[in-house]
Amino acid sequence: MAESKRTFVTLDGLRGIAALAIVARHAPVLFNSVSIYVQSDIGKPTALFFESYLAVDFFFALSGFVLAHAYGQRLRGGMPASEFMTVRLIRLYPLYLLALTITSVIAIRQMTKGEIVPSSFARNLIPALLFLPSPASATVLFPLNGPAWSLFFELIANGVFGSLGRRLTGTILVTFVAIAGTVLTGAVVTGAFGFGASGQGAMADGFEWSSLGAGLLRVTYSFFAGILVYRIWTRSRPPIHAPVLIVMLVLAAVLISHPPERYQTAFDLSVTLIGFPVLIWLGASSLPNSTMARLCHWLGVASYAVYVLQAPLYNFIMRALASLQMNSDHIAWPWGLAFVGLVLAVAIIADQYFDRPVRQMLTARLRTTGKFARVG
C-alpha cells in the first residue's frame, strides 16, 4: 500500500476505545452500580473510567498525527489554510449539527412544558450554530452539547496548523512542543489557567469559561506533539510490532485508572506528555489480524459520531427514564451497556446514512466551483 494511502487501523481502534470511555464518563447514572470509585466530597460514585478525561488529550494527539499524515505534505506544497479549514469543517460540522438538532428537539419539548425560557435557549443556540462558545453561559462553553468544547479547541489548533504548516520545520516543531509541554506542566502543577477548577482531576479542565486557558494549553501541546510523533514515526519506526490487543488494553487501563490524589498530577502529566505519544507511535505500526482489523475499523468509523452524539442521546434517555418514574439511584449497569449499544448503533447509522452523504455532497459542490480543487 502506498504510504500516502496508508490507514492506521489500530489507531482507529484506540480512538473508538477513548470515545466509549467518554460515553461512560458522561453517563454516570447508568454506571453507578459498577463504579468502584466514590467522590469523597459528595459520597456518590464517580466515573467508571476515572481518568477518561485524558481521552480528550489522546484525541488531540491522535488528530495531530493523522492530519500530519493526510495534509502535512499538501500544506507544505501550497494548500491554502482556507481550503484546509474548509475540509476540517466539512468533516466536523454535519454530525455536530445533527447533535445540536437532537438537543433542540429536546429543548422545544422543555419549552412547551415551561421548563426553560425560549430566549435563554436562543442565546445559547445562535453561537452554537456558529461552532462558538456561548457568551450567555456563565459556566460551560457549550451548554447545548458539553463535549463540543474539545471540538472548538481542535478547530483552533487546525487553524494554526493550516496557517503555519508549510513553515513548521523539524527544529521549530520540536522547540514549540517543548515549550508547550513546559508551560502545560507548570500550569497543571500550580493550578494556573484554570487547571483544577472543576475539581474532577488534575487535568479535567477546559470545558468551562473559568478554565478556557487550560483547554488551549491541552490542545496546543497534544495536537502538535501528535504532529511531531508522526514525523518521528516516518523516520524511525518501532523496533517491534506491539500486539494490537496489548496496545488497546494499555489505553483502557490508563483511562480506568484512579491514582491516589497525591500522585494524580504526576500521573496525568506523565500520560499526556509521554505515554500517549509513545502509544500512538507504537500503535501506528501495530498490525492487527483480519478479525481485529474489522473491529478496529468499525470502532474508528463510529468514534466521532459517538463522541458528538453521546450527550444529546444521554439527555434523551434520562428524560425517557424520568417519564417512566424510574429512580436514578436504582438503575443497574445493564442500562449502561444498553446505552453504549444504542450510542454505537446510532453513530454507525448516522455515519453511513447522514454524515458521509452530506460530506460527499458538500465536497462535490466545492469541487464544481473550482475554488477548492483539492478538497477531499
C-alpha positions as YAML, in Angstrom:
chain: A
units: angstrom
residues:
- id: 1
  name: MET
  ca: [0.00, 0.00, 0.00]
- id: 2
  name: ALA
  ca: [1.37, 3.41, -0.91]
- id: 3
  name: GLU
  ca: [2.32, 5.49, 2.13]
- id: 4
  name: SER
  ca: [0.02, 8.32, 1.15]
- id: 5
  name: LYS
  ca: [-2.90, 5.89, 1.14]
- id: 6
  name: ARG
  ca: [-1.93, 4.14, 4.36]
- id: 7
  name: THR
  ca: [-4.58, 3.66, 7.02]
- id: 8
  name: PHE
  ca: [-3.80, 3.24, 10.70]
- id: 9
  name: VAL
  ca: [-6.29, 0.59, 11.72]
- id: 10
  name: THR
  ca: [-5.02, 0.11, 15.26]
- id: 11
  name: LEU
  ca: [-5.20, 3.85, 15.88]
- id: 12
  name: ASP
  ca: [-8.83, 3.67, 14.72]
- id: 13
  name: GLY
  ca: [-9.48, 1.10, 17.42]
- id: 14
  name: LEU
  ca: [-7.77, 3.24, 20.05]
- id: 15
  name: ARG
  ca: [-9.91, 6.21, 19.03]
- id: 16
  name: GLY
  ca: [-13.02, 4.09, 19.48]
- id: 17
  name: ILE
  ca: [-11.99, 2.93, 22.95]
- id: 18
  name: ALA
  ca: [-11.33, 6.51, 24.02]
- id: 19
  name: ALA
  ca: [-14.74, 7.59, 22.70]
- id: 20
  name: LEU
  ca: [-16.53, 4.80, 24.58]
- id: 21
  name: ALA
  ca: [-14.70, 5.73, 27.79]
- id: 22
  name: ILE
  ca: [-16.03, 9.26, 27.39]
- id: 23
  name: VAL
  ca: [-19.56, 7.88, 26.95]
- id: 24
  name: ALA
  ca: [-19.28, 6.03, 30.27]
- id: 25
  name: ARG
  ca: [-17.90, 9.18, 31.91]
- id: 26
  name: HIS
  ca: [-20.76, 11.34, 30.72]
- id: 27
  name: ALA
  ca: [-23.45, 8.82, 31.71]
- id: 28
  name: PRO
  ca: [-22.63, 8.31, 35.40]
- id: 29
  name: VAL
  ca: [-26.17, 7.45, 36.50]
- id: 30
  name: LEU
  ca: [-26.19, 4.45, 34.19]
- id: 31
  name: PHE
  ca: [-22.93, 3.07, 35.59]
- id: 32
  name: ASN
  ca: [-23.22, 3.89, 39.29]
- id: 33
  name: SER
  ca: [-23.88, 0.27, 40.22]
- id: 34
  name: VAL
  ca: [-20.48, -0.85, 38.94]
- id: 35
  name: SER
  ca: [-18.38, 2.21, 39.70]
- id: 36
  name: ILE
  ca: [-15.77, 1.40, 42.34]
- id: 37
  name: TYR
  ca: [-14.70, 5.00, 42.81]
- id: 38
  name: VAL
  ca: [-16.51, 7.30, 45.23]
- id: 39
  name: GLN
  ca: [-16.21, 11.08, 45.15]
- id: 40
  name: SER
  ca: [-15.46, 11.81, 48.78]
- id: 41
  name: ASP
  ca: [-16.99, 15.27, 49.00]
- id: 42
  name: ILE
  ca: [-20.44, 14.11, 47.86]
- id: 43
  name: GLY
  ca: [-20.27, 10.43, 48.83]
- id: 44
  name: LYS
  ca: [-21.50, 9.26, 45.44]
- id: 45
  name: PRO
  ca: [-19.93, 7.09, 42.74]
- id: 46
  name: THR
  ca: [-17.99, 8.96, 40.09]
- id: 47
  name: ALA
  ca: [-16.93, 8.00, 36.56]
- id: 48
  name: LEU
  ca: [-16.40, 4.31, 35.85]
- id: 49
  name: PHE
  ca: [-13.40, 5.36, 33.77]
- id: 50
  name: PHE
  ca: [-12.00, 7.87, 36.26]
- id: 51
  name: GLU
  ca: [-9.12, 9.14, 34.10]
- id: 52
  name: SER
  ca: [-11.31, 9.19, 30.99]
- id: 53
  name: TYR
  ca: [-10.97, 12.96, 30.76]
- id: 54
  name: LEU
  ca: [-7.47, 12.25, 29.41]
- id: 55
  name: ALA
  ca: [-9.17, 10.72, 26.37]
- id: 56
  name: VAL
  ca: [-9.50, 14.28, 25.09]
- id: 57
  name: ASP
  ca: [-5.72, 14.74, 25.20]
- id: 58
  name: PHE
  ca: [-5.39, 11.43, 23.39]
- id: 59
  name: PHE
  ca: [-7.83, 12.65, 20.73]
- id: 60
  name: PHE
  ca: [-5.83, 15.85, 20.27]
- id: 61
  name: ALA
  ca: [-2.54, 13.96, 19.85]
- id: 62
  name: LEU
  ca: [-4.09, 11.39, 17.51]
- id: 63
  name: SER
  ca: [-5.64, 14.17, 15.43]
- id: 64
  name: GLY
  ca: [-2.25, 15.84, 15.05]
- id: 65
  name: PHE
  ca: [-0.71, 12.55, 13.93]
- id: 66
  name: VAL
  ca: [-3.44, 11.73, 11.40]
- id: 67
  name: LEU
  ca: [-3.70, 15.25, 9.96]
- id: 68
  name: ALA
  ca: [0.08, 15.47, 9.60]
- id: 69
  name: HIS
  ca: [-0.10, 12.25, 7.59]
- id: 70
  name: ALA
  ca: [-3.08, 13.31, 5.46]
- id: 71
  name: TYR
  ca: [-2.32, 17.00, 4.92]
- id: 72
  name: GLY
  ca: [1.23, 17.78, 6.01]
- id: 73
  name: GLN
  ca: [2.69, 17.29, 2.56]
- id: 74
  name: ARG
  ca: [-0.16, 19.16, 0.88]
- id: 75
  name: LEU
  ca: [0.20, 22.13, 3.22]
- id: 76
  name: ARG
  ca: [3.92, 22.26, 2.53]
- id: 77
  name: GLY
  ca: [3.07, 22.08, -1.18]
- id: 78
  name: GLY
  ca: [0.94, 25.20, -1.01]
- id: 79
  name: MET
  ca: [-2.53, 24.07, 0.08]
- id: 80
  name: PRO
  ca: [-4.22, 27.28, 1.35]
- id: 81
  name: ALA
  ca: [-5.16, 27.41, 5.01]
- id: 82
  name: SER
  ca: [-8.71, 28.38, 3.98]
- id: 83
  name: GLU
  ca: [-9.02, 25.18, 1.94]
- id: 84
  name: PHE
  ca: [-7.67, 23.08, 4.79]
- id: 85
  name: MET
  ca: [-10.12, 24.63, 7.26]
- id: 86
  name: THR
  ca: [-12.98, 24.07, 4.84]
- id: 87
  name: VAL
  ca: [-12.03, 20.40, 4.75]
- id: 88
  name: ARG
  ca: [-11.99, 20.25, 8.53]
- id: 89
  name: LEU
  ca: [-15.37, 21.98, 8.88]
- id: 90
  name: ILE
  ca: [-16.90, 19.60, 6.36]
- id: 91
  name: ARG
  ca: [-15.56, 16.75, 8.46]
- id: 92
  name: LEU
  ca: [-16.76, 18.03, 11.83]
- id: 93
  name: TYR
  ca: [-19.87, 20.14, 11.28]
- id: 94
  name: PRO
  ca: [-22.56, 17.77, 9.87]
- id: 95
  name: LEU
  ca: [-22.62, 15.42, 12.88]
- id: 96
  name: TYR
  ca: [-22.18, 18.37, 15.22]
- id: 97
  name: LEU
  ca: [-25.28, 19.92, 13.63]
- id: 98
  name: LEU
  ca: [-27.17, 16.63, 13.98]
- id: 99
  name: ALA
  ca: [-26.32, 16.57, 17.70]
- id: 100
  name: LEU
  ca: [-27.47, 20.17, 18.00]
- id: 101
  name: THR
  ca: [-30.73, 19.24, 16.29]
- id: 102
  name: ILE
  ca: [-31.39, 16.46, 18.81]
- id: 103
  name: THR
  ca: [-30.70, 18.88, 21.65]
- id: 104
  name: SER
  ca: [-33.02, 21.45, 20.08]
- id: 105
  name: VAL
  ca: [-35.87, 18.94, 19.80]
- id: 106
  name: ILE
  ca: [-35.47, 18.14, 23.50]
- id: 107
  name: ALA
  ca: [-35.33, 21.86, 24.32]
- id: 108
  name: ILE
  ca: [-38.50, 22.58, 22.36]
- id: 109
  name: ARG
  ca: [-40.26, 19.92, 24.40]
- id: 110
  name: GLN
  ca: [-38.95, 21.54, 27.58]
- id: 111
  name: MET
  ca: [-40.14, 24.97, 26.42]
- id: 112
  name: THR
  ca: [-43.66, 23.69, 25.84]
- id: 113
  name: LYS
  ca: [-43.68, 22.46, 29.44]
- id: 114
  name: GLY
  ca: [-42.27, 25.73, 30.78]
- id: 115
  name: GLU
  ca: [-39.03, 24.11, 31.95]
- id: 116
  name: ILE
  ca: [-36.74, 26.52, 30.06]
- id: 117
  name: VAL
  ca: [-37.12, 30.06, 28.75]
- id: 118
  name: PRO
  ca: [-37.10, 30.37, 24.91]
- id: 119
  name: SER
  ca: [-34.92, 33.49, 24.98]
- id: 120
  name: SER
  ca: [-32.30, 31.72, 27.08]
- id: 121
  name: PHE
  ca: [-32.23, 28.80, 24.64]
- id: 122
  name: ALA
  ca: [-31.90, 31.18, 21.68]
- id: 123
  name: ARG
  ca: [-28.94, 32.96, 23.27]
- id: 124
  name: ASN
  ca: [-27.13, 29.64, 23.51]
- id: 125
  name: LEU
  ca: [-28.27, 28.31, 20.13]
- id: 126
  name: ILE
  ca: [-27.01, 31.18, 17.95]
- id: 127
  name: PRO
  ca: [-23.30, 30.86, 18.89]
- id: 128
  name: ALA
  ca: [-23.63, 27.06, 18.91]
- id: 129
  name: LEU
  ca: [-24.73, 27.13, 15.25]
- id: 130
  name: LEU
  ca: [-21.52, 29.03, 14.51]
- id: 131
  name: PHE
  ca: [-19.46, 26.43, 16.40]
- id: 132
  name: LEU
  ca: [-18.61, 29.05, 19.04]
- id: 133
  name: PRO
  ca: [-18.81, 29.05, 22.86]
- id: 134
  name: SER
  ca: [-21.88, 30.68, 24.34]
- id: 135
  name: PRO
  ca: [-21.31, 34.12, 25.95]
- id: 136
  name: ALA
  ca: [-24.72, 33.68, 27.57]
- id: 137
  name: SER
  ca: [-23.46, 30.76, 29.64]
- id: 138
  name: ALA
  ca: [-21.90, 31.61, 32.99]
- id: 139
  name: THR
  ca: [-20.25, 28.21, 33.33]
- id: 140
  name: VAL
  ca: [-19.68, 25.77, 30.46]
- id: 141
  name: LEU
  ca: [-18.57, 26.82, 26.99]
- id: 142
  name: PHE
  ca: [-21.14, 24.75, 25.11]
- id: 143
  name: PRO
  ca: [-24.27, 24.33, 27.25]
- id: 144
  name: LEU
  ca: [-26.24, 22.67, 24.44]
- id: 145
  name: ASN
  ca: [-23.63, 19.94, 23.91]
- id: 146
  name: GLY
  ca: [-20.94, 19.92, 26.57]
- id: 147
  name: PRO
  ca: [-18.34, 17.73, 24.80]
- id: 148
  name: ALA
  ca: [-18.23, 20.17, 21.85]
- id: 149
  name: TRP
  ca: [-15.70, 22.28, 23.78]
- id: 150
  name: SER
  ca: [-12.89, 20.00, 22.65]
- id: 151
  name: LEU
  ca: [-14.02, 20.24, 19.01]
- id: 152
  name: PHE
  ca: [-13.81, 24.03, 19.28]
- id: 153
  name: PHE
  ca: [-10.22, 23.83, 20.54]
- id: 154
  name: GLU
  ca: [-9.46, 21.23, 17.87]
- id: 155
  name: LEU
  ca: [-10.51, 23.73, 15.20]
- id: 156
  name: ILE
  ca: [-8.27, 26.39, 16.73]
- id: 157
  name: ALA
  ca: [-5.30, 24.02, 16.55]
- id: 158
  name: ASN
  ca: [-6.28, 23.09, 13.00]
- id: 159
  name: GLY
  ca: [-6.27, 26.75, 12.04]
- id: 160
  name: VAL
  ca: [-2.77, 27.24, 13.41]
- id: 161
  name: PHE
  ca: [-1.55, 24.10, 11.65]
- id: 162
  name: GLY
  ca: [-3.16, 25.16, 8.38]
- id: 163
  name: SER
  ca: [-1.57, 28.60, 8.59]
- id: 164
  name: LEU
  ca: [1.91, 27.51, 9.70]
- id: 165
  name: GLY
  ca: [2.13, 24.01, 8.24]
- id: 166
  name: ARG
  ca: [4.46, 24.90, 5.40]
- id: 167
  name: ARG
  ca: [6.86, 26.69, 7.78]
- id: 168
  name: LEU
  ca: [6.76, 24.07, 10.52]
- id: 169
  name: THR
  ca: [10.30, 22.73, 10.22]
- id: 170
  name: GLY
  ca: [11.59, 19.98, 12.48]
- id: 171
  name: THR
  ca: [13.52, 22.41, 14.67]
- id: 172
  name: ILE
  ca: [10.60, 24.77, 15.06]
- id: 173
  name: LEU
  ca: [8.23, 21.90, 15.84]
- id: 174
  name: VAL
  ca: [10.48, 20.35, 18.48]
- id: 175
  name: THR
  ca: [11.03, 23.75, 20.11]
- id: 176
  name: PHE
  ca: [7.33, 24.57, 20.05]
- id: 177
  name: VAL
  ca: [6.31, 21.22, 21.56]
- id: 178
  name: ALA
  ca: [8.99, 21.50, 24.25]
- id: 179
  name: ILE
  ca: [7.82, 24.98, 25.24]
- id: 180
  name: ALA
  ca: [4.16, 23.94, 25.18]
- id: 181
  name: GLY
  ca: [4.94, 20.92, 27.36]
- id: 182
  name: THR
  ca: [6.85, 23.05, 29.84]
- id: 183
  name: VAL
  ca: [4.06, 25.62, 30.11]
- id: 184
  name: LEU
  ca: [1.45, 22.86, 30.43]
- id: 185
  name: THR
  ca: [3.43, 21.21, 33.23]
- id: 186
  name: GLY
  ca: [3.83, 24.46, 35.11]
- id: 187
  name: ALA
  ca: [0.16, 25.31, 34.73]
- id: 188
  name: VAL
  ca: [-1.08, 21.92, 35.95]
- id: 189
  name: VAL
  ca: [1.31, 21.89, 38.93]
- id: 190
  name: THR
  ca: [0.46, 25.43, 40.03]
- id: 191
  name: GLY
  ca: [-3.23, 25.40, 39.08]
- id: 192
  name: ALA
  ca: [-2.80, 28.26, 36.62]
- id: 193
  name: PHE
  ca: [-5.03, 28.90, 33.58]
- id: 194
  name: GLY
  ca: [-7.97, 27.23, 35.30]
- id: 195
  name: PHE
  ca: [-6.46, 23.82, 35.96]
- id: 196
  name: GLY
  ca: [-8.12, 22.29, 39.00]
- id: 197
  name: ALA
  ca: [-11.22, 24.46, 38.63]
- id: 198
  name: SER
  ca: [-13.59, 21.56, 38.04]
- id: 199
  name: GLY
  ca: [-12.29, 19.52, 40.97]
- id: 200
  name: GLN
  ca: [-12.60, 16.34, 38.91]
- id: 201
  name: GLY
  ca: [-8.93, 15.60, 38.27]
- id: 202
  name: ALA
  ca: [-5.57, 17.27, 37.73]
- id: 203
  name: MET
  ca: [-6.22, 17.91, 34.02]
- id: 204
  name: ALA
  ca: [-10.01, 17.56, 33.82]
- id: 205
  name: ASP
  ca: [-10.50, 21.17, 32.75]
- id: 206
  name: GLY
  ca: [-11.08, 23.26, 29.66]
- id: 207
  name: PHE
  ca: [-14.83, 22.92, 29.22]
- id: 208
  name: GLU
  ca: [-15.73, 25.94, 31.36]
- id: 209
  name: TRP
  ca: [-15.14, 29.66, 30.86]
- id: 210
  name: SER
  ca: [-13.08, 29.65, 34.05]
- id: 211
  name: SER
  ca: [-10.68, 27.11, 32.52]
- id: 212
  name: LEU
  ca: [-10.54, 28.39, 28.94]
- id: 213
  name: GLY
  ca: [-6.77, 28.69, 29.16]
- id: 214
  name: ALA
  ca: [-6.48, 25.09, 30.32]
- id: 215
  name: GLY
  ca: [-8.27, 23.91, 27.20]
- id: 216
  name: LEU
  ca: [-5.96, 25.94, 24.98]
- id: 217
  name: LEU
  ca: [-2.87, 24.54, 26.69]
- id: 218
  name: ARG
  ca: [-4.13, 20.95, 26.45]
- id: 219
  name: VAL
  ca: [-4.77, 21.15, 22.72]
- id: 220
  name: THR
  ca: [-1.61, 23.14, 22.00]
- id: 221
  name: TYR
  ca: [0.70, 20.54, 23.48]
- id: 222
  name: SER
  ca: [-1.09, 17.35, 22.47]
- id: 223
  name: PHE
  ca: [-2.03, 18.30, 18.90]
- id: 224
  name: PHE
  ca: [1.46, 19.44, 17.95]
- id: 225
  name: ALA
  ca: [3.04, 16.55, 19.87]
- id: 226
  name: GLY
  ca: [0.95, 14.31, 17.61]
- id: 227
  name: ILE
  ca: [2.44, 16.02, 14.54]
- id: 228
  name: LEU
  ca: [5.91, 15.52, 15.99]
- id: 229
  name: VAL
  ca: [5.19, 11.84, 16.67]
- id: 230
  name: TYR
  ca: [4.17, 11.40, 13.03]
- id: 231
  name: ARG
  ca: [7.43, 12.91, 11.80]
- id: 232
  name: ILE
  ca: [9.40, 10.72, 14.18]
- id: 233
  name: TRP
  ca: [7.41, 7.67, 13.06]
- id: 234
  name: THR
  ca: [8.18, 8.35, 9.37]
- id: 235
  name: ARG
  ca: [11.91, 8.34, 10.18]
- id: 236
  name: SER
  ca: [12.10, 5.81, 12.98]
- id: 237
  name: ARG
  ca: [9.53, 3.02, 13.19]
- id: 238
  name: PRO
  ca: [9.16, 0.99, 16.41]
- id: 239
  name: PRO
  ca: [11.59, -1.94, 16.52]
- id: 240
  name: ILE
  ca: [8.72, -4.30, 17.36]
- id: 241
  name: HIS
  ca: [5.10, -4.64, 16.26]
- id: 242
  name: ALA
  ca: [3.22, -4.38, 19.52]
- id: 243
  name: PRO
  ca: [0.23, -6.76, 19.72]
- id: 244
  name: VAL
  ca: [-2.95, -4.81, 18.97]
- id: 245
  name: LEU
  ca: [-4.80, -6.18, 21.98]
- id: 246
  name: ILE
  ca: [-1.97, -5.12, 24.30]
- id: 247
  name: VAL
  ca: [-1.95, -1.59, 22.87]
- id: 248
  name: MET
  ca: [-5.71, -1.30, 23.31]
- id: 249
  name: LEU
  ca: [-5.62, -2.70, 26.85]
- id: 250
  name: VAL
  ca: [-2.92, -0.21, 27.82]
- id: 251
  name: LEU
  ca: [-5.12, 2.69, 26.75]
- id: 252
  name: ALA
  ca: [-8.13, 1.22, 28.55]
- id: 253
  name: ALA
  ca: [-6.03, 0.71, 31.70]
- id: 254
  name: VAL
  ca: [-4.91, 4.35, 31.65]
- id: 255
  name: LEU
  ca: [-8.47, 5.63, 31.28]
- id: 256
  name: ILE
  ca: [-9.87, 3.40, 34.03]
- id: 257
  name: SER
  ca: [-7.05, 4.18, 36.47]
- id: 258
  name: HIS
  ca: [-7.62, 6.08, 39.69]
- id: 259
  name: PRO
  ca: [-4.24, 7.06, 41.16]
- id: 260
  name: PRO
  ca: [-4.08, 8.36, 44.73]
- id: 261
  name: GLU
  ca: [-4.71, 12.10, 44.85]
- id: 262
  name: ARG
  ca: [-1.10, 12.91, 45.73]
- id: 263
  name: TYR
  ca: [0.08, 11.18, 42.55]
- id: 264
  name: GLN
  ca: [-2.67, 12.32, 40.23]
- id: 265
  name: THR
  ca: [-0.87, 15.36, 38.83]
- id: 266
  name: ALA
  ca: [2.24, 13.29, 38.07]
- id: 267
  name: PHE
  ca: [0.11, 10.56, 36.53]
- id: 268
  name: ASP
  ca: [-1.84, 12.90, 34.27]
- id: 269
  name: LEU
  ca: [1.24, 14.77, 33.09]
- id: 270
  name: SER
  ca: [3.26, 11.58, 32.51]
- id: 271
  name: VAL
  ca: [0.48, 10.03, 30.45]
- id: 272
  name: THR
  ca: [-0.15, 13.18, 28.43]
- id: 273
  name: LEU
  ca: [3.44, 14.28, 27.85]
- id: 274
  name: ILE
  ca: [4.98, 10.84, 27.26]
- id: 275
  name: GLY
  ca: [2.52, 7.97, 27.46]
- id: 276
  name: PHE
  ca: [0.09, 8.94, 24.72]
- id: 277
  name: PRO
  ca: [2.78, 9.96, 22.18]
- id: 278
  name: VAL
  ca: [4.57, 6.63, 22.73]
- id: 279
  name: LEU
  ca: [1.30, 4.69, 22.48]
- id: 280
  name: ILE
  ca: [0.45, 6.39, 19.18]
- id: 281
  name: TRP
  ca: [3.98, 5.76, 17.87]
- id: 282
  name: LEU
  ca: [3.63, 2.06, 18.71]
- id: 283
  name: GLY
  ca: [0.03, 1.80, 17.52]
- id: 284
  name: ALA
  ca: [0.85, 3.28, 14.13]
- id: 285
  name: SER
  ca: [2.97, 0.22, 13.34]
- id: 286
  name: SER
  ca: [0.76, -2.34, 15.07]
- id: 287
  name: LEU
  ca: [-0.71, -4.78, 12.57]
- id: 288
  name: PRO
  ca: [-3.99, -6.47, 13.56]
- id: 289
  name: ASN
  ca: [-5.29, -9.71, 12.13]
- id: 290
  name: SER
  ca: [-8.35, -9.59, 9.91]
- id: 291
  name: THR
  ca: [-10.87, -10.01, 12.74]
- id: 292
  name: MET
  ca: [-9.26, -7.38, 14.94]
- id: 293
  name: ALA
  ca: [-8.83, -5.09, 11.94]
- id: 294
  name: ARG
  ca: [-12.57, -5.17, 11.26]
- id: 295
  name: LEU
  ca: [-13.31, -4.39, 14.91]
- id: 296
  name: CYS
  ca: [-10.83, -1.51, 14.93]
- id: 297
  name: HIS
  ca: [-12.24, -0.20, 11.66]
- id: 298
  name: TRP
  ca: [-15.81, -0.07, 12.96]
- id: 299
  name: LEU
  ca: [-14.73, 1.48, 16.24]
- id: 300
  name: GLY
  ca: [-12.88, 4.14, 14.28]
- id: 301
  name: VAL
  ca: [-15.80, 4.74, 11.93]
- id: 302
  name: ALA
  ca: [-18.18, 5.25, 14.84]
- id: 303
  name: SER
  ca: [-15.84, 7.15, 17.16]
- id: 304
  name: TYR
  ca: [-16.54, 10.74, 16.12]
- id: 305
  name: ALA
  ca: [-20.29, 10.22, 15.92]
- id: 306
  name: VAL
  ca: [-20.16, 8.50, 19.31]
- id: 307
  name: TYR
  ca: [-18.33, 11.45, 20.82]
- id: 308
  name: VAL
  ca: [-20.52, 14.21, 19.40]
- id: 309
  name: LEU
  ca: [-23.91, 12.46, 19.78]
- id: 310
  name: GLN
  ca: [-23.49, 10.88, 23.22]
- id: 311
  name: ALA
  ca: [-24.54, 13.88, 25.35]
- id: 312
  name: PRO
  ca: [-27.80, 14.62, 23.48]
- id: 313
  name: LEU
  ca: [-28.66, 10.92, 23.46]
- id: 314
  name: TYR
  ca: [-27.96, 10.66, 27.19]
- id: 315
  name: ASN
  ca: [-30.23, 13.61, 27.87]
- id: 316
  name: PHE
  ca: [-32.94, 11.99, 25.78]
- id: 317
  name: ILE
  ca: [-32.62, 8.65, 27.59]
- id: 318
  name: MET
  ca: [-32.62, 10.25, 31.05]
- id: 319
  name: ARG
  ca: [-35.79, 12.19, 30.24]
- id: 320
  name: ALA
  ca: [-37.37, 8.98, 28.97]
- id: 321
  name: LEU
  ca: [-36.45, 7.14, 32.18]
- id: 322
  name: ALA
  ca: [-37.78, 10.04, 34.24]
- id: 323
  name: SER
  ca: [-41.09, 9.84, 32.38]
- id: 324
  name: LEU
  ca: [-41.24, 6.18, 33.41]
- id: 325
  name: GLN
  ca: [-40.69, 7.34, 37.00]
- id: 326
  name: MET
  ca: [-37.55, 5.26, 37.40]
- id: 327
  name: ASN
  ca: [-35.43, 6.08, 40.45]
- id: 328
  name: SER
  ca: [-31.95, 7.02, 39.16]
- id: 329
  name: ASP
  ca: [-30.38, 5.58, 42.34]
- id: 330
  name: HIS
  ca: [-31.56, 2.11, 41.36]
- id: 331
  name: ILE
  ca: [-30.54, 1.96, 37.70]
- id: 332
  name: ALA
  ca: [-28.32, -1.09, 37.23]
- id: 333
  name: TRP
  ca: [-25.33, -1.45, 34.91]
- id: 334
  name: PRO
  ca: [-27.24, -3.29, 32.13]
- id: 335
  name: TRP
  ca: [-28.87, 0.05, 31.36]
- id: 336
  name: GLY
  ca: [-25.39, 1.46, 30.87]
- id: 337
  name: LEU
  ca: [-24.42, -1.31, 28.48]
- id: 338
  name: ALA
  ca: [-27.69, -0.85, 26.62]
- id: 339
  name: PHE
  ca: [-26.98, 2.87, 26.34]
- id: 340
  name: VAL
  ca: [-23.50, 2.24, 24.95]
- id: 341
  name: GLY
  ca: [-25.02, -0.14, 22.41]
- id: 342
  name: LEU
  ca: [-27.61, 2.46, 21.47]
- id: 343
  name: VAL
  ca: [-24.98, 5.16, 21.00]
- id: 344
  name: LEU
  ca: [-22.86, 2.84, 18.85]
- id: 345
  name: ALA
  ca: [-25.83, 1.86, 16.70]
- id: 346
  name: VAL
  ca: [-26.98, 5.45, 16.22]
- id: 347
  name: ALA
  ca: [-23.39, 6.51, 15.50]
- id: 348
  name: ILE
  ca: [-22.87, 3.89, 12.78]
- id: 349
  name: ILE
  ca: [-26.24, 4.67, 11.18]
- id: 350
  name: ALA
  ca: [-25.60, 8.42, 11.33]
- id: 351
  name: ASP
  ca: [-22.16, 7.98, 9.80]
- id: 352
  name: GLN
  ca: [-23.41, 5.78, 6.99]
- id: 353
  name: TYR
  ca: [-26.67, 7.49, 6.07]
- id: 354
  name: PHE
  ca: [-26.16, 11.10, 7.11]
- id: 355
  name: ASP
  ca: [-22.57, 12.18, 7.66]
- id: 356
  name: ARG
  ca: [-20.93, 10.52, 4.66]
- id: 357
  name: PRO
  ca: [-23.60, 11.56, 2.13]
- id: 358
  name: VAL
  ca: [-23.62, 15.15, 3.41]
- id: 359
  name: ARG
  ca: [-19.83, 15.40, 3.32]
- id: 360
  name: GLN
  ca: [-19.70, 13.93, -0.17]
- id: 361
  name: MET
  ca: [-22.33, 16.40, -1.36]
- id: 362
  name: LEU
  ca: [-20.52, 19.40, 0.15]
- id: 363
  name: THR
  ca: [-17.18, 18.26, -1.24]
- id: 364
  name: ALA
  ca: [-18.64, 17.73, -4.72]
- id: 365
  name: ARG
  ca: [-20.21, 21.19, -4.69]
- id: 366
  name: LEU
  ca: [-16.96, 22.84, -3.69]
- id: 367
  name: ARG
  ca: [-15.10, 20.99, -6.41]
- id: 368
  name: THR
  ca: [-17.57, 22.15, -9.05]
- id: 369
  name: THR
  ca: [-16.92, 25.77, -8.08]
- id: 370
  name: GLY
  ca: [-13.25, 25.32, -8.89]
- id: 371
  name: LYS
  ca: [-12.26, 27.15, -5.71]
- id: 372
  name: PHE
  ca: [-11.19, 24.11, -3.75]
- id: 373
  name: ALA
  ca: [-9.99, 21.63, -6.30]
- id: 374
  name: ARG
  ca: [-8.12, 19.58, -3.75]
- id: 375
  name: VAL
  ca: [-10.84, 19.33, -1.13]
- id: 376
  name: GLY
  ca: [-11.30, 15.73, -0.05]
...
